[in-house]
Amino acid sequence: MEEGNQTMKLYSHPMSSCARRVRLALGLKGLEYECINVTSPLQDPELIKINPMGYVPALVDDTTVLSDSYAILLYLEEKYPQHALLPQDLIKRSINYQVASIVSSSIQPLQNTNIINYIGENVGPDEMIPWAQYHIRNGFIAIEKLLANYAAKYATGDEIYLADLFLAPQLYNAVCLYNLDMTEFPILLKLNKTYCEIPAFQQILGET
Ligand SMILES: N[C@@H](CCC(=O)N[C@@H](CS)C(=O)NCC(=O)O)C(=O)O
């Protein structure tokens, strides 16, 4: 194989919402990749060599090694511009950045498995689900408001963009793992229904 033409490798876990963001983007962009499923990310020596945080996803693209889904998505967007992940319109772009940031910094880290397990061990097992629900709900309140003037078929219009890639896996966690009552989030509920009807999304979100 020619140099610079190797298949990308994605270190992943089937249930990782962060890895799902990247897998959805790779699919949309029609990029081939080898998916390396890591059973226990935080304890996997091969993954830790690549990402000292011990988190998935991590991407190896030829000589480039990257971790953190947000950074990976922006890298993919610049290197492989097919199926743009950001709209042309600056305001809509900024909504996409905001949704991605809320999910990646104010929701997901607070409901990551290691945090939920920590809560279970140090606060009490009955607090695990309410803790996750509390933090997801706070983030969703902000996102629901943010999308009020922009949501159409998808989060910021009739095309799938970055915000959708962050929202679909987070909505899956909220509804399927943490049983969050979604009645106060009509926009997010509708988006979730739409994502669940897209076969490529169904395949990735349905993996356990
Ligand atoms: N900010 C990072 C967070 C990565 C992260 O938290 N990954 C989780 C899965 S979504 C993980 O590997 N957790 C390992 C564990 O809890 O065992 C990103 O967006 O990639």
The ligand as an SDF file (V2000), in Angstrom:
LIG
                    3D

 20 19  0  0  0  0  0  0  0  0999 V2000
  -13.6220   14.5250   25.4890 N   0  0  0  0  0  0  0  0  0  0  0  0
  -13.3780   13.1740   25.1000 C   0  0  0  0  0  0  0  0  0  0  0  0
  -14.0070   12.2490   26.1260 C   0  0  0  0  0  0  0  0  0  0  0  0
  -13.7210   10.7960   25.8290 C   0  0  0  0  0  0  0  0  0  0  0  0
  -14.4680    9.8700   26.7790 C   0  0  0  0  0  0  0  0  0  0  0  0
  -14.9480   10.2790   27.8360 O   0  0  0  0  0  0  0  0  0  0  0  0
  -14.5870    8.6230   26.3670 N   0  0  0  0  0  0  0  0  0  0  0  0
  -15.3060    7.6610   27.1580 C   0  0  0  0  0  0  0  0  0  0  0  0
  -16.3640    6.9620   26.3530 C   0  0  0  0  0  0  0  0  0  0  0  0
  -17.5750    8.0610   25.6980 S   0  0  0  0  0  0  0  0  0  0  0  0
  -14.3760    6.5940   27.6500 C   0  0  0  0  0  0  0  0  0  0  0  0
  -13.4700    6.1800   26.9590 O   0  0  0  0  0  0  0  0  0  0  0  0
  -14.6020    6.1300   28.8820 N   0  0  0  0  0  0  0  0  0  0  0  0
  -13.8490    5.0580   29.4380 C   0  0  0  0  0  0  0  0  0  0  0  0
  -14.5180    4.4880   30.6380 C   0  0  0  0  0  0  0  0  0  0  0  0
  -15.2680    5.1910   31.2980 O   0  0  0  0  0  0  0  0  0  0  0  0
  -14.2250    3.3140   30.9140 O   0  0  0  0  0  0  0  0  0  0  0  0
  -13.9480   12.9410   23.6920 C   0  0  0  0  0  0  0  0  0  0  0  0
  -14.8760   13.6480   23.3000 O   0  0  0  0  0  0  0  0  0  0  0  0
  -13.4420   12.0780   22.9680 O   0  0  0  0  0  0  0  0  0  0  0  0
  1  2  1  0
  2  3  1  0
  2 18  1  0
  3  4  1  0
  4  5  1  0
  5  6  2  0
  5  7  1  0
  7  8  1  0
  8  9  1  0
  8 11  1  0
  9 10  1  0
 11 12  2  0
 11 13  1  0
 13 14  1  0
 14 15  1  0
 15 16  2  0
 15 17  1  0
 18 19  2  0
 18 20  1  0
M  END
$$$$
